[in-house]
């Protein structure tokens, strides 16, 4: 599974949870908080993305990602290790 694919899924989930968010504002260097996602929104986005790519990670671990790019890297690494 490629990082681009994970980013695409994450972006789709961000738009679903934050429908007012223009797609062009969703960039790897932005954080979900900077995009206006509250804590419940962030949890929903992360959980939906993990379900879509078939991984499980603790919310504590995902909270350590400083931005969307780090979240994509984390998901990619967990998926790669899971086989």
KOLDREN-27982 format. One line per field, with one value per atom (N, C-alpha, C, O, CB): residue number from 1; chain; x, y, z; atom name; residue in three letters. Coordinates in steps of 0.001 Angstrom, whole numbers, plus 500000, padded with zeros to 6 digits. Atoms other than C-alpha are relative to their C-alpha. Glycine has a CB too. Layout:
mikol (NUM / ...)
loke (A / ...)
c1 (X / ...)
c2 (Y / ...)
c3 (Z / ...)
drentor (CA / ...)
vose (ala / ...)
% end
This chain:
mikol (1 / 1 / 1 / 1 / 1 / 2 / 2 / 2 / 2 / 2 / 3 / 3 / 3 / 3 / 3 / 4 / 4 / 4 / 4 / 4 / 5 / 5 / 5 / 5 / 5 / 6 / 6 / 6 / 6 / 6 / 7 / 7 / 7 / 7 / 7 / 8 / 8 / 8 / 8 / 8 / 9 / 9 / 9 / 9 / 9 / 10 / 10 / 10 / 10 / 10 / 11 / 11 / 11 / 11 / 11 / 12 / 12 / 12 / 12 / 12 / 13 / 13 / 13 / 13 / 13 / 14 / 14 / 14 / 14 / 14 / 15 / 15 / 15 / 15 / 15 / 16 / 16 / 16 / 16 / 16 / 17 / 17 / 17 / 17 / 17 / 18 / 18 / 18 / 18 / 18 / 19 / 19 / 19 / 19 / 19 / 20 / 20 / 20 / 20 / 20 / 21 / 21 / 21 / 21 / 21 / 22 / 22 / 22 / 22 / 22 / 23 / 23 / 23 / 23 / 23 / 24 / 24 / 24 / 24 / 24 / 25 / 25 / 25 / 25 / 25 / 26 / 26 / 26 / 26 / 26 / 27 / 27 / 27 / 27 / 27 / 28 / 28 / 28 / 28 / 28 / 29 / 29 / 29 / 29 / 29 / 30 / 30 / 30 / 30 / 30 / 31 / 31 / 31 / 31 / 31 / 32 / 32 / 32 / 32 / 32 / 33 / 33 / 33 / 33 / 33 / 34 / 34 / 34 / 34 / 34 / 35 / 35 / 35 / 35 / 35 / 36 / 36 / 36 / 36 / 36 / 37 / 37 / 37 / 37 / 37 / 38 / 38 / 38 / 38 / 38 / 39 / 39 / 39 / 39 / 39 / 40 / 40 / 40 / 40 / 40 / 41 / 41 / 41 / 41 / 41 / 42 / 42 / 42 / 42 / 42 / 43 / 43 / 43 / 43 / 43 / 44 / 44 / 44 / 44 / 44 / 45 / 45 / 45 / 45 / 45 / 46 / 46 / 46 / 46 / 46 / 47 / 47 / 47 / 47 / 47 / 48 / 48 / 48 / 48 / 48 / 49 / 49 / 49 / 49 / 49 / 50 / 50 / 50 / 50 / 50 / 51 / 51 / 51 / 51 / 51 / 52 / 52 / 52 / 52 / 52 / 53 / 53 / 53 / 53 / 53 / 54 / 54 / 54 / 54 / 54 / 55 / 55 / 55 / 55 / 55 / 56 / 56 / 56 / 56 / 56 / 57 / 57 / 57 / 57 / 57 / 58 / 58 / 58 / 58 / 58 / 59 / 59 / 59 / 59 / 59 / 60 / 60 / 60 / 60 / 60 / 61 / 61 / 61 / 61 / 61 / 62 / 62 / 62 / 62 / 62 / 63 / 63 / 63 / 63 / 63 / 64 / 64 / 64 / 64 / 64 / 65 / 65 / 65 / 65 / 65 / 66 / 66 / 66 / 66 / 66 / 67 / 67 / 67 / 67 / 67 / 68 / 68 / 68 / 68 / 68 / 69 / 69 / 69 / 69 / 69 / 70 / 70 / 70 / 70 / 70 / 71 / 71 / 71 / 71 / 71 / 72 / 72 / 72 / 72 / 72 / 73 / 73 / 73 / 73 / 73 / 74 / 74 / 74 / 74 / 74 / 75 / 75 / 75 / 75 / 75 / 76 / 76 / 76 / 76 / 76 / 77 / 77 / 77 / 77 / 77 / 78 / 78 / 78 / 78 / 78 / 79 / 79 / 79 / 79 / 79 / 80 / 80 / 80 / 80 / 80 / 81 / 81 / 81 / 81 / 81 / 82 / 82 / 82 / 82 / 82 / 83 / 83 / 83 / 83 / 83)
loke (A / A / A / A / A / A / A / A / A / A / A / A / A / A / A / A / A / A / A / A / A / A / A / A / A / A / A / A / A / A / A / A / A / A / A / A / A / A / A / A / A / A / A / A / A / A / A / A / A / A / A / A / A / A / A / A / A / A / A / A / A / A / A / A / A / A / A / A / A / A / A / A / A / A / A / A / A / A / A / A / A / A / A / A / A / A / A / A / A / A / A / A / A / A / A / A / A / A / A / A / A / A / A / A / A / A / A / A / A / A / A / A / A / A / A / A / A / A / A / A / A / A / A / A / A / A / A / A / A / A / A / A / A / A / A / A / A / A / A / A / A / A / A / A / A / A / A / A / A / A / A / A / A / A / A / A / A / A / A / A / A / A / A / A / A / A / A / A / A / A / A / A / A / A / A / A / A / A / A / A / A / A / A / A / A / A / A / A / A / A / A / A / A / A / A / A / A / A / A / A / A / A / A / A / A / A / A / A / A / A / A / A / A / A / A / A / A / A / A / A / A / A / A / A / A / A / A / A / A / A / A / A / A / A / A / A / A / A / A / A / A / A / A / A / A / A / A / A / A / A / A / A / A / A / A / A / A / A / A / A / A / A / A / A / A / A / A / A / A / A / A / A / A / A / A / A / A / A / A / A / A / A / A / A / A / A / A / A / A / A / A / A / A / A / A / A / A / A / A / A / A / A / A / A / A / A / A / A / A / A / A / A / A / A / A / A / A / A / A / A / A / A / A / A / A / A / A / A / A / A / A / A / A / A / A / A / A / A / A / A / A / A / A / A / A / A / A / A / A / A / A / A / A / A / A / A / A / A / A / A / A / A / A / A / A / A / A / A / A / A / A / A / A / A / A / A / A / A / A / A / A / A / A / A / A / A / A / A / A / A / A / A / A / A / A / A / A / A / A / A / A / A / A / A / A / A / A / A / A / A / A / A / A / A / A)
c1 (500854 / 500000 / 500895 / 501789 / 499031 / 499174 / 501482 / 499540 / 498368 / 499993 / 500321 / 501647 / 498980 / 498119 / 501271 / 500961 / 499757 / 498574 / 497640 / 500350 / 501321 / 496853 / 499488 / 498317 / 500052 / 500390 / 496818 / 499613 / 498625 / 501148 / 500320 / 496874 / 498650 / 497874 / 501108 / 501283 / 493954 / 498841 / 497839 / 499976 / 501052 / 491880 / 499847 / 498728 / 500315 / 500029 / 492802 / 499314 / 498487 / 501432 / 500599 / 491862 / 498482 / 497715 / 500662 / 501432 / 488484 / 499282 / 498175 / 499786 / 500615 / 487777 / 499966 / 499008 / 500751 / 500000 / 488761 / 498840 / 498115 / 501352 / 501081 / 486344 / 498634 / 497692 / 500133 / 501270 / 483594 / 499669 / 498523 / 500056 / 500220 / 484036 / 499948 / 499208 / 501107 / 499959 / 484801 / 499590 / 500441 / 501436 / 500431 / 482667 / 500287 / 500330 / 498540 / 499712 / 483437 / 501469 / 501853 / 499629 / 498566 / 487152 / 500302 / 500016 / 500758 / 499609 / 488418 / 501138 / 502091 / 500432 / 499018 / 490431 / 501424 / 502370 / 499638 / 498651 / 493364 / 500693 / 501910 / 499932 / 499390 / 493914 / 500565 / 501328 / 498972 / 499552 / 494556 / 501353 / 501445 / 498953 / 498627 / 498335 / 500739 / 500351 / 500744 / 499249 / 500874 / 500570 / 500692 / 501120 / 499377 / 502417 / 498986 / 499378 / 500837 / 501043 / 499074 / 499647 / 499753 / 498733 / 500518 / 497786 / 498478 / 497878 / 500480 / 501462 / 494191 / 499445 / 498401 / 499507 / 500427 / 493902 / 500040 / 499118 / 500897 / 499882 / 495124 / 498893 / 498511 / 501366 / 501094 / 492415 / 498646 / 497628 / 499983 / 501239 / 489804 / 499300 / 498161 / 499071 / 500600 / 489172 / 500134 / 501232 / 500664 / 499939 / 488237 / 500410 / 500640 / 498623 / 499489 / 489248 / 499121 / 499641 / 500105 / 500904 / 486158 / 500163 / 500213 / 498519 / 499770 / 486633 / 501289 / 501318 / 500055 / 498698 / 490285 / 499916 / 500453 / 501085 / 500148 / 489384 / 499212 / 499595 / 499301 / 500807 / 486692 / 500811 / 500744 / 498768 / 499183 / 489078 / 501036 / 501209 / 500699 / 498952 / 491842 / 499402 / 499930 / 500760 / 500614 / 489538 / 499482 / 499705 / 498847 / 500518 / 487820 / 501137 / 501007 / 499178 / 498861 / 491191 / 500636 / 500964 / 501044 / 499420 / 492580 / 499113 / 499618 / 500192 / 500920 / 489457 / 500117 / 500110 / 498546 / 499934 / 489747 / 501258 / 501225 / 499937 / 498757 / 493354 / 500321 / 501319 / 501160 / 499872 / 492951 / 501098 / 501801 / 500222 / 499006 / 495196 / 499362 / 498288 / 501223 / 500406 / 494833 / 501225 / 502274 / 499354 / 498937 / 496970 / 499339 / 498203 / 500770 / 500574 / 496431 / 499868 / 500682 / 500867 / 500220 / 495055 / 501159 / 501478 / 498660 / 498843 / 497997 / 501119 / 501764 / 500494 / 498947 / 500391 / 499682 / 500568 / 500197 / 500356 / 498461 / 500066 / 500333 / 498600 / 499967 / 498322 / 501407 / 501571 / 499467 / 498618 / 502122 / 500381 / 501405 / 500939 / 499722 / 501963 / 499746 / 498660 / 499120 / 500099 / 502609 / 499171 / 498639 / 501382 / 500754 / 500916 / 499475 / 499712 / 500883 / 500601 / 499082 / 501081 / 500892 / 499123 / 498911 / 502365 / 500531 / 500785 / 501122 / 499527 / 503539 / 498949 / 499287 / 500355 / 501079 / 500141 / 500021 / 499880 / 498621 / 499892 / 500442 / 501198 / 501083 / 500134 / 498806 / 503978 / 499740 / 500143 / 501184 / 500314 / 502732 / 499090 / 499352 / 499335 / 500920 / 499838 / 500727 / 500522 / 498806 / 499256 / 502149 / 500906 / 500942 / 500833 / 499074 / 504702 / 499252 / 499686 / 500829 / 500784 / 502057 / 499442 / 499444 / 498847 / 500546 / 500479 / 501109 / 500906 / 499321 / 498860 / 503888 / 500431 / 500710 / 501183 / 499592 / 504779 / 498950 / 499278 / 500278 / 501084 / 501376 / 499965 / 499358 / 498651 / 499947 / 502044 / 498868 / 498741 / 500013)
c2 (498820 / 500000 / 501237 / 501364 / 500001 / 498814 / 503312 / 501138 / 501230 / 500454 / 498835 / 506476 / 500906 / 501480 / 500795 / 499163 / 508350 / 499497 / 500286 / 500038 / 500601 / 505926 / 500275 / 500608 / 498476 / 499720 / 506345 / 501468 / 501783 / 499645 / 498570 / 510142 / 500270 / 501087 / 500825 / 499838 / 509903 / 499594 / 500305 / 499156 / 500459 / 507903 / 500976 / 501332 / 498583 / 499044 / 510261 / 501292 / 501839 / 500295 / 498769 / 513263 / 499830 / 500729 / 500389 / 500271 / 511686 / 500024 / 500552 / 498637 / 500021 / 511123 / 501390 / 501729 / 499039 / 498625 / 514689 / 500767 / 501475 / 500705 / 499297 / 516021 / 499505 / 500291 / 499817 / 500539 / 513699 / 500572 / 500936 / 498460 / 499516 / 514835 / 501529 / 502104 / 499484 / 498528 / 518483 / 500442 / 500868 / 500549 / 499744 / 519084 / 501410 / 501633 / 499741 / 498628 / 522815 / 500194 / 501262 / 500974 / 499905 / 522077 / 499850 / 498803 / 498933 / 500134 / 522822 / 498984 / 499001 / 501378 / 501075 / 519868 / 500531 / 499905 / 499158 / 499469 / 522067 / 500460 / 500643 / 501155 / 499606 / 523111 / 498801 / 498970 / 500723 / 501212 / 519503 / 499600 / 498976 / 498830 / 500265 / 519222 / 499223 / 499250 / 501328 / 500845 / 516922 / 500781 / 500233 / 499305 / 499226 / 519736 / 500601 / 501166 / 501108 / 499480 / 520741 / 498954 / 497752 / 500405 / 500925 / 519238 / 500000 / 500938 / 500400 / 500049 / 518138 / 501146 / 501711 / 498651 / 498884 / 520737 / 501312 / 502122 / 500100 / 498783 / 523475 / 500093 / 501188 / 500049 / 500014 / 522410 / 500239 / 500326 / 498678 / 499708 / 523047 / 498795 / 498903 / 500675 / 501207 / 519485 / 500026 / 500189 / 498726 / 500098 / 519248 / 498571 / 497741 / 500382 / 501307 / 516227 / 498845 / 497791 / 499960 / 501057 / 514194 / 499818 / 498691 / 500337 / 500073 / 515053 / 499250 / 498381 / 501412 / 500639 / 513999 / 498499 / 497706 / 500626 / 501416 / 510695 / 499304 / 498223 / 499807 / 500593 / 510020 / 499826 / 498778 / 500867 / 500051 / 510809 / 498884 / 498109 / 501357 / 501013 / 508600 / 498595 / 497700 / 500256 / 501330 / 505660 / 499550 / 498406 / 500006 / 500351 / 505739 / 499637 / 498711 / 501167 / 500281 / 505810 / 498660 / 497868 / 501130 / 501282 / 502936 / 498842 / 497820 / 499965 / 501056 / 500871 / 499772 / 498631 / 500362 / 500105 / 501619 / 499285 / 498577 / 501381 / 500646 / 500436 / 498732 / 498062 / 500975 / 501274 / 497568 / 499928 / 498923 / 498945 / 500014 / 498552 / 500483 / 501086 / 500881 / 499489 / 499270 / 500588 / 499950 / 498878 / 499299 / 501782 / 500697 / 501159 / 501025 / 499299 / 503262 / 501485 / 502052 / 499789 / 498569 / 506795 / 500808 / 501887 / 500443 / 499319 / 507771 / 500084 / 501122 / 499257 / 500027 / 506740 / 500942 / 501637 / 498573 / 499118 / 508587 / 501467 / 502327 / 499666 / 498612 / 511737 / 500582 / 501802 / 500080 / 499526 / 511943 / 500551 / 501220 / 498878 / 499480 / 512736 / 501503 / 501955 / 499284 / 498537 / 516469 / 500558 / 501665 / 500608 / 499509 / 516745 / 498814 / 497656 / 500925 / 501045 / 514824 / 499114 / 497903 / 500623 / 500783 / 513731 / 498954 / 497815 / 500910 / 500961 / 512103 / 498929 / 497776 / 500723 / 500975 / 510432 / 498994 / 497792 / 500713 / 500884 / 509027 / 499066 / 497868 / 500827 / 500828 / 507796 / 498918 / 497768 / 500873 / 500958 / 506124 / 498893 / 497713 / 500713 / 500996 / 504396 / 499090 / 497876 / 500696 / 500765 / 503310 / 498972 / 497806 / 500944 / 500891 / 501831 / 498864 / 497714 / 500788 / 501046 / 499956 / 499006 / 497801 / 500625 / 500883 / 498572 / 499122 / 497932 / 500826 / 500745 / 497538 / 498891 / 497771 / 500949 / 500991 / 495751 / 498912 / 497773 / 500679 / 500972 / 494052 / 499018 / 497951 / 500720 / 500895 / 492546 / 500245 / 499586 / 498568)
c3 (500000 / 500000 / 500000 / 500837 / 501231 / 500148 / 498931 / 500905 / 501267 / 498561 / 499166 / 501025 / 499322 / 499989 / 500318 / 500730 / 498293 / 500184 / 500323 / 498510 / 499813 / 498662 / 501415 / 501596 / 499733 / 498616 / 502456 / 500142 / 500806 / 500979 / 499955 / 502032 / 499337 / 499833 / 499308 / 500696 / 499566 / 500916 / 501005 / 498698 / 499086 / 502070 / 501157 / 501528 / 500533 / 498891 / 504900 / 499563 / 500292 / 500506 / 500527 / 502755 / 499819 / 500166 / 498651 / 500173 / 501866 / 501346 / 501452 / 499309 / 498673 / 505560 / 500623 / 501317 / 500915 / 499500 / 506449 / 499375 / 500073 / 499693 / 500698 / 503819 / 500470 / 500566 / 498479 / 499497 / 505083 / 501379 / 501640 / 500066 / 498634 / 508705 / 500044 / 500841 / 500934 / 500066 / 507836 / 498590 / 497811 / 500362 / 501383 / 504707 / 499492 / 498282 / 499885 / 500425 / 504679 / 499614 / 499136 / 501110 / 500257 / 504243 / 498507 / 497927 / 500803 / 501411 / 500709 / 499861 / 500640 / 499415 / 500173 / 499424 / 499845 / 500322 / 498790 / 500237 / 498379 / 501282 / 501287 / 499026 / 498723 / 502025 / 500764 / 501715 / 500869 / 499307 / 503068 / 499421 / 498364 / 499856 / 500433 / 502793 / 501091 / 502259 / 499672 / 499070 / 504421 / 501177 / 502273 / 499268 / 498922 / 506475 / 500980 / 502001 / 499406 / 499105 / 508052 / 501054 / 500810 / 499196 / 498988 / 511283 / 499909 / 499384 / 501444 / 499979 / 511725 / 500832 / 500505 / 500554 / 499147 / 514477 / 499217 / 499313 / 501260 / 500808 / 512112 / 498951 / 498539 / 499317 / 500968 / 509670 / 500659 / 499973 / 499258 / 499287 / 512366 / 500599 / 501051 / 499092 / 499428 / 513546 / 501519 / 502053 / 499418 / 498543 / 517213 / 500377 / 499497 / 500650 / 499565 / 519309 / 499519 / 499153 / 501520 / 500474 / 518347 / 498492 / 498000 / 500351 / 501450 / 514658 / 499697 / 498825 / 499387 / 500238 / 514835 / 500250 / 499476 / 500900 / 499695 / 516465 / 498889 / 498441 / 501364 / 501071 / 513839 / 498719 / 498077 / 499723 / 501218 / 510973 / 500097 / 499156 / 499755 / 499804 / 512390 / 500004 / 499344 / 501321 / 499907 / 513220 / 498631 / 498234 / 501032 / 501331 / 509802 / 499048 / 498247 / 499416 / 500873 / 508063 / 500363 / 499480 / 500092 / 499580 / 510130 / 499554 / 499088 / 501534 / 500437 / 509386 / 498494 / 498032 / 500372 / 501462 / 505659 / 499524 / 498517 / 499377 / 500446 / 505450 / 500791 / 500523 / 500118 / 499299 / 507918 / 501039 / 501137 / 499027 / 498922 / 510818 / 501295 / 501291 / 499638 / 498690 / 514527 / 500674 / 500761 / 500883 / 499287 / 516387 / 501178 / 501068 / 499065 / 498852 / 519835 / 499687 / 498959 / 501264 / 500212 / 519862 / 500586 / 500086 / 500633 / 499410 / 522088 / 498962 / 498819 / 501284 / 501012 / 519324 / 498837 / 498340 / 499481 / 501116 / 516614 / 500405 / 499565 / 499485 / 499522 / 518766 / 499940 / 499958 / 501431 / 500056 / 518580 / 498627 / 498490 / 500372 / 501343 / 514849 / 499994 / 500355 / 498920 / 499976 / 514458 / 498850 / 498939 / 499961 / 501151 / 511072 / 499186 / 499527 / 499115 / 500825 / 508362 / 499380 / 499270 / 498897 / 500575 / 506766 / 500965 / 500572 / 499573 / 498992 / 510001 / 500262 / 500531 / 501316 / 499829 / 510357 / 498846 / 499069 / 500077 / 501165 / 506822 / 500167 / 499909 / 498691 / 499783 / 507632 / 501043 / 500865 / 500438 / 498938 / 510824 / 499476 / 499708 / 501192 / 500560 / 509035 / 499007 / 499002 / 499309 / 500998 / 506214 / 500682 / 500288 / 499107 / 499301 / 508605 / 500695 / 500635 / 501024 / 499318 / 510636 / 498992 / 499243 / 500819 / 501035 / 507458 / 499420 / 499180 / 498875 / 500545 / 506111 / 500956 / 500528 / 499723 / 499003 / 509358 / 500190 / 500523 / 501327 / 499843 / 509491 / 498830 / 498919 / 500121 / 501157 / 506084 / 499110 / 498078 / 500408)
drentor (N / CA / C / O / CB / N / CA / C / O / CB / N / CA / C / O / CB / N / CA / C / O / CB / N / CA / C / O / CB / N / CA / C / O / CB / N / CA / C / O / CB / N / CA / C / O / CB / N / CA / C / O / CB / N / CA / C / O / CB / N / CA / C / O / CB / N / CA / C / O / CB / N / CA / C / O / CB / N / CA / C / O / CB / N / CA / C / O / CB / N / CA / C / O / CB / N / CA / C / O / CB / N / CA / C / O / CB / N / CA / C / O / CB / N / CA / C / O / CB / N / CA / C / O / CB / N / CA / C / O / CB / N / CA / C / O / CB / N / CA / C / O / CB / N / CA / C / O / CB / N / CA / C / O / CB / N / CA / C / O / CB / N / CA / C / O / CB / N / CA / C / O / CB / N / CA / C / O / CB / N / CA / C / O / CB / N / CA / C / O / CB / N / CA / C / O / CB / N / CA / C / O / CB / N / CA / C / O / CB / N / CA / C / O / CB / N / CA / C / O / CB / N / CA / C / O / CB / N / CA / C / O / CB / N / CA / C / O / CB / N / CA / C / O / CB / N / CA / C / O / CB / N / CA / C / O / CB / N / CA / C / O / CB / N / CA / C / O / CB / N / CA / C / O / CB / N / CA / C / O / CB / N / CA / C / O / CB / N / CA / C / O / CB / N / CA / C / O / CB / N / CA / C / O / CB / N / CA / C / O / CB / N / CA / C / O / CB / N / CA / C / O / CB / N / CA / C / O / CB / N / CA / C / O / CB / N / CA / C / O / CB / N / CA / C / O / CB / N / CA / C / O / CB / N / CA / C / O / CB / N / CA / C / O / CB / N / CA / C / O / CB / N / CA / C / O / CB / N / CA / C / O / CB / N / CA / C / O / CB / N / CA / C / O / CB / N / CA / C / O / CB / N / CA / C / O / CB / N / CA / C / O / CB / N / CA / C / O / CB / N / CA / C / O / CB / N / CA / C / O / CB / N / CA / C / O / CB / N / CA / C / O / CB / N / CA / C / O / CB / N / CA / C / O / CB / N / CA / C / O / CB / N / CA / C / O / CB / N / CA / C / O / CB / N / CA / C / O / CB / N / CA / C / O / CB / N / CA / C / O / CB / N / CA / C / O / CB)
vose (unk / unk / unk / unk / unk / unk / unk / unk / unk / unk / unk / unk / unk / unk / unk / unk / unk / unk / unk / unk / unk / unk / unk / unk / unk / unk / unk / unk / unk / unk / unk / unk / unk / unk / unk / unk / unk / unk / unk / unk / unk / unk / unk / unk / unk / unk / unk / unk / unk / unk / unk / unk / unk / unk / unk / unk / unk / unk / unk / unk / unk / unk / unk / unk / unk / unk / unk / unk / unk / unk / unk / unk / unk / unk / unk / unk / unk / unk / unk / unk / unk / unk / unk / unk / unk / unk / unk / unk / unk / unk / unk / unk / unk / unk / unk / unk / unk / unk / unk / unk / unk / unk / unk / unk / unk / unk / unk / unk / unk / unk / unk / unk / unk / unk / unk / unk / unk / unk / unk / unk / unk / unk / unk / unk / unk / unk / unk / unk / unk / unk / unk / unk / unk / unk / unk / unk / unk / unk / unk / unk / unk / unk / unk / unk / unk / unk / unk / unk / unk / unk / unk / unk / unk / unk / unk / unk / unk / unk / unk / unk / unk / unk / unk / unk / unk / unk / unk / unk / unk / unk / unk / unk / unk / unk / unk / unk / unk / unk / unk / unk / unk / unk / unk / unk / unk / unk / unk / unk / unk / unk / unk / unk / unk / unk / unk / unk / unk / unk / unk / unk / unk / unk / unk / unk / unk / unk / unk / unk / unk / unk / unk / unk / unk / unk / unk / unk / unk / unk / unk / unk / unk / unk / unk / unk / unk / unk / unk / unk / unk / unk / unk / unk / unk / unk / unk / unk / unk / unk / unk / unk / unk / unk / unk / unk / unk / unk / unk / unk / unk / unk / unk / unk / unk / unk / unk / unk / unk / unk / unk / unk / unk / unk / unk / unk / unk / unk / unk / unk / unk / unk / unk / unk / unk / unk / unk / unk / unk / unk / unk / unk / unk / unk / unk / unk / unk / unk / unk / unk / unk / unk / unk / unk / unk / unk / unk / unk / unk / unk / unk / unk / unk / unk / unk / unk / unk / unk / unk / unk / unk / unk / unk / unk / unk / unk / unk / unk / unk / unk / unk / unk / unk / unk / unk / unk / unk / unk / unk / unk / unk / unk / unk / unk / unk / unk / unk / unk / unk / unk / unk / unk / unk / unk / unk / unk / unk / unk / unk / unk / unk / unk / unk / unk / unk / unk / unk / unk / unk / unk / unk / unk / unk / unk / unk / unk / unk / unk / unk / unk / unk / unk / unk / unk / unk / unk / unk / unk / unk / unk / unk / unk / unk / unk / unk / unk / unk / unk / unk / unk / unk / unk / unk / unk / unk / unk / unk / unk / unk / unk / unk / unk / unk / unk / unk / unk / unk / unk / unk / unk / unk / unk / unk / unk / unk / unk / unk)
% end
